[in-house]
Amino acid sequence: MMTPIWLGTSWKMNKPLSQAMAWCETLAARMPEGCHPAIQPFVIPPFTAIQPVSHFLQTHQLPLLTGAQNMHEADQGA
């Protein structure tokens, strides 16, 4: 069994819900048949978008895992 390649994005708290959903729409259009079996795609959206993004990915049967992260005191960046 091949070790999966984790490929994804973490948005911190930088995308409002409208941008998160637009990203999902773009991804769905570009991944109509999923991705290579060796790749495990993931997305870590802002806390306020976890549920809508997860629902969208499930509804469109996109093979992405959804994660969450904690907060940092800075307004932007890591």
C-alpha positions, -999 to +999 in steps of 0.1 A: +000+000+000+013+034-010+016+061+017-009+088+007+003+123-003-016+148+018-024+178-003-046+206+010-051+241+023-055+258+056-073+291+054-068+302+090-096+328+095-089+346+062-119+336+040-155+347+047-182+321+041-189+336+006-153+330-005-152+296+011-183+285-009-169+300-041-137+280-036-158+248-032-177+256-064-145+260-083-130+229-068-161+208-078-159+221-114-122+211-115-125+177-098-155+161-115-140+126-111-121+130-078-083+127-078-055+102-080-059+074-053-024+082-039-035+117-030-055+125+002-069+160-003-080+181+026-092+216+035-092+234+068-116+263+065-124+290+090-145+277+120-175+297+107-174+278+074-166+242+086-202+230+085-212+245+051-180+235+035-183+199+049-219+197+037-210+209+002-181+184-001-204+156+010-233+167-013-210+168-043-192+136-033-158+153-033-131+132-016-117+159+007-113+156+044-124+187+064-104+198+095-104+225+121-077+245+139-072+266+170-068+304+170-039+327+173-038+362+188-025+379+156-051+394+132-035+376+102-008+351+094+007+322+113 
